Protein backbone atom coordinates (compact mmCIF):
# COMPACT_ATOMS: atom_id res chain seq x y z
CA UNK A 1 0.00 0.00 0.00
CA UNK A 2 1.50 3.31 -1.13
CA UNK A 3 -0.75 5.93 0.47
CA UNK A 4 -0.26 7.35 3.96
CA UNK A 5 -2.96 6.40 6.48
CA UNK A 6 -4.62 9.21 8.39
CA UNK A 7 -4.76 9.19 12.21
CA UNK A 8 -8.48 8.43 12.00
CA UNK A 9 -7.88 5.42 9.74
CA UNK A 10 -5.14 4.12 12.05
CA UNK A 11 -7.56 4.35 15.02
CA UNK A 12 -10.19 2.43 13.04
CA UNK A 13 -7.74 -0.35 12.18
CA UNK A 14 -6.44 -0.45 15.76
CA UNK A 15 -9.85 -1.38 17.12
CA UNK A 16 -11.10 -4.94 17.66
CA UNK A 17 -13.39 -4.67 14.63
CA UNK A 18 -10.57 -3.15 12.60
CA UNK A 19 -8.15 -5.97 13.33
CA UNK A 20 -10.82 -8.59 12.60
CA UNK A 21 -11.67 -6.87 9.31
CA UNK A 22 -8.03 -6.62 8.34
CA UNK A 23 -7.15 -10.24 9.16
CA UNK A 24 -10.35 -11.95 8.03
CA UNK A 25 -9.34 -12.22 4.37
CA UNK A 26 -6.12 -12.84 2.52
CA UNK A 27 -4.23 -11.07 1.12
CA UNK A 28 -4.31 -8.18 3.60
CA UNK A 29 -6.20 -5.24 2.11
CA UNK A 30 -6.32 -2.06 4.21
CA UNK A 31 -8.82 -0.22 2.00
CA UNK A 32 -11.18 -3.19 2.04
CA UNK A 33 -10.89 -3.40 5.84
CA UNK A 34 -11.63 0.33 6.22
CA UNK A 35 -14.68 0.03 3.95
CA UNK A 36 -15.96 -2.89 6.03
CA UNK A 37 -15.52 -0.98 9.30
CA UNK A 38 -17.51 1.94 7.85
CA UNK A 39 -20.15 -0.48 6.62
CA UNK A 40 -20.54 -2.04 10.08
CA UNK A 41 -21.00 1.39 11.66
CA UNK A 42 -23.57 2.43 9.05
CA UNK A 43 -25.38 -0.88 9.44
CA UNK A 44 -25.64 -0.53 13.22
CA UNK A 45 -27.21 2.94 12.89
CA UNK A 46 -29.64 1.71 10.26
CA UNK A 47 -30.61 -1.28 12.38
CA UNK A 48 -31.53 1.10 15.21
CA UNK A 49 -33.84 2.88 12.73
CA UNK A 50 -35.36 -0.45 11.72
CA UNK A 51 -36.18 -1.12 15.38
CA UNK A 52 -37.79 2.32 15.50
CA UNK A 53 -39.78 1.50 12.34
CA UNK A 54 -40.93 -1.82 13.80
CA UNK A 55 -41.88 -0.23 17.13
CA UNK A 56 -43.99 2.33 15.24
CA UNK A 57 -45.66 -0.47 13.27
CA UNK A 58 -46.44 -2.46 16.45
CA UNK A 59 -47.78 0.58 18.31
CA UNK A 60 -50.01 1.62 15.41
CA UNK A 61 -51.12 -1.79 14.11
CA UNK A 62 -49.42 -1.09 10.79
CA UNK A 63 -48.83 -3.87 8.26
CA UNK A 64 -45.72 -3.92 6.10
CA UNK A 65 -44.70 -6.09 3.14
CA UNK A 66 -41.25 -5.91 1.58
CA UNK A 67 -40.82 -7.88 -1.65
CA UNK A 68 -37.34 -8.94 -2.79
CA UNK A 69 -36.73 -10.03 -6.35
CA UNK A 70 -33.56 -10.43 -8.39
CA UNK A 71 -31.42 -12.95 -10.19
CA UNK A 72 -30.05 -16.03 -8.46
CA UNK A 73 -27.16 -15.13 -6.11
CA UNK A 74 -28.07 -11.42 -6.18
CA UNK A 75 -27.93 -11.20 -2.37
CA UNK A 76 -31.62 -11.14 -1.48
CA UNK A 77 -31.24 -13.52 1.46
CA UNK A 78 -28.19 -11.69 2.83
CA UNK A 79 -29.98 -8.35 2.70
CA UNK A 80 -33.02 -9.80 4.49
CA UNK A 81 -30.78 -11.25 7.21
CA UNK A 82 -29.18 -7.86 7.91
CA UNK A 83 -32.62 -6.22 8.05
CA UNK A 84 -34.12 -8.75 10.43
CA UNK A 85 -31.21 -9.74 12.71
CA UNK A 86 -31.88 -6.99 15.30
CA UNK A 87 -35.65 -6.51 15.14
CA UNK A 88 -38.23 -8.34 17.27
CA UNK A 89 -38.75 -11.81 15.73
CA UNK A 90 -42.26 -12.05 17.21
CA UNK A 91 -43.49 -9.29 14.94
CA UNK A 92 -41.87 -10.21 11.65
CA UNK A 93 -41.72 -13.15 9.24
CA UNK A 94 -39.51 -14.14 6.32
CA UNK A 95 -41.46 -15.92 3.59
CA UNK A 96 -39.70 -18.05 0.97
CA UNK A 97 -42.38 -20.29 -0.47
CA UNK A 98 -41.46 -23.65 -2.05
CA UNK A 99 -42.82 -25.02 -5.29
CA UNK A 100 -46.66 -24.92 -5.18
CA UNK A 101 -48.52 -28.08 -4.24
CA UNK A 102 -51.17 -29.62 -6.51
CA UNK A 103 -53.90 -27.95 -4.45
CA UNK A 104 -52.15 -24.59 -4.70
CA UNK A 105 -51.77 -25.00 -8.45
CA UNK A 106 -55.57 -25.22 -8.71
CA UNK A 107 -56.08 -21.98 -6.74
CA UNK A 108 -56.03 -18.37 -7.85
CA UNK A 109 -52.33 -17.67 -8.38
CA UNK A 110 -52.07 -14.93 -5.76
CA UNK A 111 -53.91 -16.92 -3.06
CA UNK A 112 -50.96 -18.63 -1.41
CA UNK A 113 -49.17 -15.29 -1.14
CA UNK A 114 -52.22 -13.55 0.36
CA UNK A 115 -52.27 -16.25 3.05
CA UNK A 116 -48.82 -15.03 4.16
CA UNK A 117 -49.79 -11.36 4.45
CA UNK A 118 -49.04 -9.53 7.73
CA UNK A 119 -51.41 -9.16 10.63
CA UNK A 120 -51.58 -5.89 12.60
CA UNK A 121 -48.15 -4.75 13.79
CA UNK A 122 -46.26 -7.23 11.62
CA UNK A 123 -43.58 -6.96 8.93
CA UNK A 124 -43.33 -9.68 6.26
CA UNK A 125 -40.31 -10.06 3.97
CA UNK A 126 -40.83 -12.06 0.78
CA UNK A 127 -37.64 -13.72 -0.47
CA UNK A 128 -39.11 -13.95 -3.98
CA UNK A 129 -42.83 -13.39 -4.35
CA UNK A 130 -45.74 -13.47 -6.78
CA UNK A 131 -43.28 -11.95 -9.27
CA UNK A 132 -41.87 -15.42 -9.89
CA UNK A 133 -44.61 -15.66 -12.51
CA UNK A 134 -43.29 -12.55 -14.24
CA UNK A 135 -39.76 -13.88 -14.81
CA UNK A 136 -38.66 -17.24 -13.34
CA UNK A 137 -41.72 -19.25 -14.38
CA UNK A 138 -41.98 -18.20 -18.05
CA UNK A 139 -38.22 -18.47 -18.58
CA UNK A 140 -38.20 -22.04 -17.23
CA UNK A 141 -41.54 -23.08 -18.75
CA UNK A 142 -43.17 -23.46 -15.33
CA UNK A 143 -46.30 -21.65 -16.53
CA UNK A 144 -48.21 -21.35 -19.79
CA UNK A 145 -48.35 -18.22 -21.93
CA UNK A 146 -51.99 -17.79 -20.88
CA UNK A 147 -51.10 -18.00 -17.17
CA UNK A 148 -48.34 -15.44 -17.69
CA UNK A 149 -50.70 -13.09 -19.55
CA UNK A 150 -53.36 -13.37 -16.84
CA UNK A 151 -50.79 -12.57 -14.16
CA UNK A 152 -49.49 -9.52 -16.01
CA UNK A 153 -53.06 -8.33 -16.50
CA UNK A 154 -53.97 -8.74 -12.81
CA UNK A 155 -50.84 -7.82 -10.85
CA UNK A 156 -51.22 -4.02 -10.84
CA UNK A 157 -54.84 -4.27 -9.67
CA UNK A 158 -53.76 -6.80 -7.03
CA UNK A 159 -51.16 -4.38 -5.65
CA UNK A 160 -53.59 -1.49 -5.78
CA UNK A 161 -55.94 -3.51 -3.55
CA UNK A 162 -53.07 -4.28 -1.17
CA UNK A 163 -52.25 -0.60 -0.82
CA UNK A 164 -55.88 0.50 -0.57
CA UNK A 165 -56.35 -1.97 2.30
CA UNK A 166 -53.74 0.02 4.26
CA UNK A 167 -50.76 -2.33 3.87
CA UNK A 168 -47.40 -0.70 3.13
CA UNK A 169 -45.79 -2.39 0.11
CA UNK A 170 -42.12 -1.96 -0.82
CA UNK A 171 -40.74 -3.67 -3.96
CA UNK A 172 -36.98 -4.15 -4.27
CA UNK A 173 -35.09 -5.65 -7.20
CA UNK A 174 -31.45 -6.54 -6.56
CA UNK A 175 -29.40 -6.28 -9.75
CA UNK A 176 -26.04 -7.93 -10.44
CA UNK A 177 -23.91 -8.32 -13.56
CA UNK A 178 -23.51 -11.60 -15.43
CA UNK A 179 -19.83 -11.69 -14.46
CA UNK A 180 -20.61 -11.16 -10.77
CA UNK A 181 -23.27 -13.88 -10.82
CA UNK A 182 -20.77 -16.34 -12.31
CA UNK A 183 -18.22 -15.42 -9.62
CA UNK A 184 -20.77 -15.95 -6.83
CA UNK A 185 -21.81 -19.30 -8.25
CA UNK A 186 -18.17 -20.43 -8.18
CA UNK A 187 -17.84 -19.24 -4.58
CA UNK A 188 -20.97 -21.20 -3.61
CA UNK A 189 -19.80 -24.37 -5.32
CA UNK A 190 -16.40 -24.24 -3.63
CA UNK A 191 -17.74 -23.57 -0.11
CA UNK A 192 -19.11 -26.69 1.66
CA UNK A 193 -21.18 -24.46 3.94
CA UNK A 194 -22.95 -22.86 0.96
CA UNK A 195 -23.21 -25.67 -1.57
CA UNK A 196 -26.81 -26.38 -0.56
CA UNK A 197 -27.76 -23.01 -2.02
CA UNK A 198 -26.99 -24.14 -5.57
CA UNK A 199 -30.13 -25.39 -7.33
CA UNK A 200 -30.89 -26.80 -10.77
CA UNK A 201 -32.28 -23.39 -11.71
CA UNK A 202 -29.03 -21.74 -10.64
CA UNK A 203 -27.10 -24.12 -12.88
CA UNK A 204 -29.03 -22.83 -15.92
CA UNK A 205 -29.07 -19.15 -14.95
CA UNK A 206 -26.00 -18.09 -16.92
CA UNK A 207 -27.19 -19.81 -20.10
CA UNK A 208 -30.63 -18.21 -19.75
CA UNK A 209 -29.29 -14.74 -18.88
CA UNK A 210 -30.76 -13.00 -21.94
CA UNK A 211 -34.19 -14.61 -21.50
CA UNK A 212 -34.26 -13.49 -17.87
CA UNK A 213 -33.34 -9.99 -19.01
CA UNK A 214 -36.16 -9.92 -21.56
CA UNK A 215 -38.83 -10.91 -19.03
CA UNK A 216 -37.33 -8.68 -16.32
CA UNK A 217 -37.60 -5.66 -18.62
CA UNK A 218 -41.20 -6.55 -19.47
CA UNK A 219 -41.96 -6.80 -15.74
CA UNK A 220 -40.53 -3.35 -15.05
CA UNK A 221 -42.35 -1.80 -17.99
CA UNK A 222 -45.71 -3.15 -16.81
CA UNK A 223 -45.43 -3.06 -13.01
CA UNK A 224 -43.16 -0.11 -12.17
CA UNK A 225 -46.16 2.11 -11.47
CA UNK A 226 -46.43 5.44 -9.69
CA UNK A 227 -48.60 3.80 -7.05
CA UNK A 228 -46.33 0.76 -6.57
CA UNK A 229 -42.83 1.49 -7.92
CA UNK A 230 -39.79 -0.76 -8.05
CA UNK A 231 -36.48 0.20 -6.48
CA UNK A 232 -33.52 -1.26 -8.36
CA UNK A 233 -30.53 -1.79 -6.07
CA UNK A 234 -27.14 -2.31 -7.69
CA UNK A 235 -25.84 -5.33 -5.80
CA UNK A 236 -22.39 -6.20 -7.19
CA UNK A 237 -20.94 -4.97 -3.89
CA UNK A 238 -22.95 -6.68 -1.14
CA UNK A 239 -22.23 -4.24 1.68
CA UNK A 240 -23.29 -1.17 -0.31
CA UNK A 241 -26.40 -2.98 -1.52
CA UNK A 242 -27.50 -3.86 2.03
CA UNK A 243 -27.10 -0.28 3.21
CA UNK A 244 -29.04 1.01 0.19
CA UNK A 245 -31.83 -1.54 0.69
CA UNK A 246 -32.36 -0.53 4.32
CA UNK A 247 -32.22 3.17 3.46
CA UNK A 248 -34.91 2.66 0.82
CA UNK A 249 -37.24 0.81 3.20
CA UNK A 250 -36.84 3.58 5.78
CA UNK A 251 -37.55 6.23 3.13
CA UNK A 252 -40.64 4.49 1.70
CA UNK A 253 -42.48 3.91 4.99
CA UNK A 254 -43.66 7.05 6.86
CA UNK A 255 -42.75 5.92 10.37
CA UNK A 256 -42.19 8.18 13.39
CA UNK A 257 -38.46 8.98 13.25
CA UNK A 258 -38.53 10.63 16.70
CA UNK A 259 -39.92 7.57 18.45
CA UNK A 260 -37.89 6.44 21.46
CA UNK A 261 -36.68 2.82 21.33
C-alpha positions in Angstrom: 0.0 0.0 0.0 1.5 3.3 -1.1 -0.8 5.9 0.5 -0.3 7.3 4.0 -3.0 6.4 6.5 -4.6 9.2 8.4 -4.8 9.2 12.2 -8.5 8.4 12.0 -7.9 5.4 9.7 -5.1 4.1 12.0 -7.6 4.4 15.0 -10.2 2.4 13.0 -7.7 -0.4 12.2 -6.4 -0.4 15.8 -9.9 -1.4 17.1 -11.1 -4.9 17.7 -13.4 -4.7 14.6 -10.6 -3.1 12.6 -8.2 -6.0 13.3 -10.8 -8.6 12.6 -11.7 -6.9 9.3 -8.0 -6.6 8.3 -7.1 -10.2 9.2 -10.4 -12.0 8.0 -9.3 -12.2 4.4 -6.1 -12.8 2.5 -4.2 -11.1 1.1 -4.3 -8.2 3.6 -6.2 -5.2 2.1 -6.3 -2.1 4.2 -8.8 -0.2 2.0 -11.2 -3.2 2.0 -10.9 -3.4 5.8 -11.6 0.3 6.2 -14.7 0.0 4.0 -16.0 -2.9 6.0 -15.5 -1.0 9.3 -17.5 1.9 7.8 -20.2 -0.5 6.6 -20.5 -2.0 10.1 -21.0 1.4 11.7 -23.6 2.4 9.1 -25.4 -0.9 9.4 -25.6 -0.5 13.2 -27.2 2.9 12.9 -29.6 1.7 10.3 -30.6 -1.3 12.4 -31.5 1.1 15.2 -33.8 2.9 12.7 -35.4 -0.5 11.7 -36.2 -1.1 15.4 -37.8 2.3 15.5 -39.8 1.5 12.3 -40.9 -1.8 13.8 -41.9 -0.2 17.1 -44.0 2.3 15.2 -45.7 -0.5 13.3 -46.4 -2.5 16.4 -47.8 0.6 18.3 -50.0 1.6 15.4 -51.1 -1.8 14.1 -49.4 -1.1 10.8 -48.8 -3.9 8.3 -45.7 -3.9 6.1 -44.7 -6.1 3.1 -41.3 -5.9 1.6 -40.8 -7.9 -1.7 -37.3 -8.9 -2.8 -36.7 -10.0 -6.4 -33.6 -10.4 -8.4 -31.4 -13.0 -10.2 -30.0 -16.0 -8.5 -27.2 -15.1 -6.1 -28.1 -11.4 -6.2 -27.9 -11.2 -2.4 -31.6 -11.1 -1.5 -31.2 -13.5 1.5 -28.2 -11.7 2.8 -30.0 -8.4 2.7 -33.0 -9.8 4.5 -30.8 -11.3 7.2 -29.2 -7.9 7.9 -32.6 -6.2 8.0 -34.1 -8.7 10.4 -31.2 -9.7 12.7 -31.9 -7.0 15.3 -35.7 -6.5 15.1 -38.2 -8.3 17.3 -38.8 -11.8 15.7 -42.3 -12.1 17.2 -43.5 -9.3 14.9 -41.9 -10.2 11.6 -41.7 -13.1 9.2 -39.5 -14.1 6.3 -41.5 -15.9 3.6 -39.7 -18.0 1.0 -42.4 -20.3 -0.5 -41.5 -23.6 -2.0 -42.8 -25.0 -5.3 -46.7 -24.9 -5.2 -48.5 -28.1 -4.2 -51.2 -29.6 -6.5 -53.9 -28.0 -4.4 -52.1 -24.6 -4.7 -51.8 -25.0 -8.5 -55.6 -25.2 -8.7 -56.1 -22.0 -6.7 -56.0 -18.4 -7.9 -52.3 -17.7 -8.4 -52.1 -14.9 -5.8 -53.9 -16.9 -3.1 -51.0 -18.6 -1.4 -49.2 -15.3 -1.1 -52.2 -13.5 0.4 -52.3 -16.3 3.1 -48.8 -15.0 4.2 -49.8 -11.4 4.5 -49.0 -9.5 7.7 -51.4 -9.2 10.6 -51.6 -5.9 12.6 -48.2 -4.7 13.8 -46.3 -7.2 11.6 -43.6 -7.0 8.9 -43.3 -9.7 6.3 -40.3 -10.1 4.0 -40.8 -12.1 0.8 -37.6 -13.7 -0.5 -39.1 -13.9 -4.0 -42.8 -13.4 -4.3 -45.7 -13.5 -6.8 -43.3 -11.9 -9.3 -41.9 -15.4 -9.9 -44.6 -15.7 -12.5 -43.3 -12.5 -14.2 -39.8 -13.9 -14.8 -38.7 -17.2 -13.3 -41.7 -19.2 -14.4 -42.0 -18.2 -18.0 -38.2 -18.5 -18.6 -38.2 -22.0 -17.2 -41.5 -23.1 -18.8 -43.2 -23.5 -15.3 -46.3 -21.6 -16.5 -48.2 -21.3 -19.8 -48.3 -18.2 -21.9 -52.0 -17.8 -20.9 -51.1 -18.0 -17.2 -48.3 -15.4 -17.7 -50.7 -13.1 -19.6 -53.4 -13.4 -16.8 -50.8 -12.6 -14.2 -49.5 -9.5 -16.0 -53.1 -8.3 -16.5 -54.0 -8.7 -12.8 -50.8 -7.8 -10.8 -51.2 -4.0 -10.8 -54.8 -4.3 -9.7 -53.8 -6.8 -7.0 -51.2 -4.4 -5.7 -53.6 -1.5 -5.8 -55.9 -3.5 -3.6 -53.1 -4.3 -1.2 -52.2 -0.6 -0.8 -55.9 0.5 -0.6 -56.4 -2.0 2.3 -53.7 0.0 4.3 -50.8 -2.3 3.9 -47.4 -0.7 3.1 -45.8 -2.4 0.1 -42.1 -2.0 -0.8 -40.7 -3.7 -4.0 -37.0 -4.1 -4.3 -35.1 -5.6 -7.2 -31.5 -6.5 -6.6 -29.4 -6.3 -9.7 -26.0 -7.9 -10.4 -23.9 -8.3 -13.6 -23.5 -11.6 -15.4 -19.8 -11.7 -14.5 -20.6 -11.2 -10.8 -23.3 -13.9 -10.8 -20.8 -16.3 -12.3 -18.2 -15.4 -9.6 -20.8 -15.9 -6.8 -21.8 -19.3 -8.2 -18.2 -20.4 -8.2 -17.8 -19.2 -4.6 -21.0 -21.2 -3.6 -19.8 -24.4 -5.3 -16.4 -24.2 -3.6 -17.7 -23.6 -0.1 -19.1 -26.7 1.7 -21.2 -24.5 3.9 -22.9 -22.9 1.0 -23.2 -25.7 -1.6 -26.8 -26.4 -0.6 -27.8 -23.0 -2.0 -27.0 -24.1 -5.6 -30.1 -25.4 -7.3 -30.9 -26.8 -10.8 -32.3 -23.4 -11.7 -29.0 -21.7 -10.6 -27.1 -24.1 -12.9 -29.0 -22.8 -15.9 -29.1 -19.2 -14.9 -26.0 -18.1 -16.9 -27.2 -19.8 -20.1 -30.6 -18.2 -19.7 -29.3 -14.7 -18.9 -30.8 -13.0 -21.9 -34.2 -14.6 -21.5 -34.3 -13.5 -17.9 -33.3 -10.0 -19.0 -36.2 -9.9 -21.6 -38.8 -10.9 -19.0 -37.3 -8.7 -16.3 -37.6 -5.7 -18.6 -41.2 -6.5 -19.5 -42.0 -6.8 -15.7 -40.5 -3.3 -15.0 -42.4 -1.8 -18.0 -45.7 -3.2 -16.8 -45.4 -3.1 -13.0 -43.2 -0.1 -12.2 -46.2 2.1 -11.5 -46.4 5.4 -9.7 -48.6 3.8 -7.0 -46.3 0.8 -6.6 -42.8 1.5 -7.9 -39.8 -0.8 -8.0 -36.5 0.2 -6.5 -33.5 -1.3 -8.4 -30.5 -1.8 -6.1 -27.1 -2.3 -7.7 -25.8 -5.3 -5.8 -22.4 -6.2 -7.2 -20.9 -5.0 -3.9 -23.0 -6.7 -1.1 -22.2 -4.2 1.7 -23.3 -1.2 -0.3 -26.4 -3.0 -1.5 -27.5 -3.9 2.0 -27.1 -0.3 3.2 -29.0 1.0 0.2 -31.8 -1.5 0.7 -32.4 -0.5 4.3 -32.2 3.2 3.5 -34.9 2.7 0.8 -37.2 0.8 3.2 -36.8 3.6 5.8 -37.5 6.2 3.1 -40.6 4.5 1.7 -42.5 3.9 5.0 -43.7 7.0 6.9 -42.8 5.9 10.4 -42.2 8.2 13.4 -38.5 9.0 13.2 -38.5 10.6 16.7 -39.9 7.6 18.4 -37.9 6.4 21.5 -36.7 2.8 21.3 
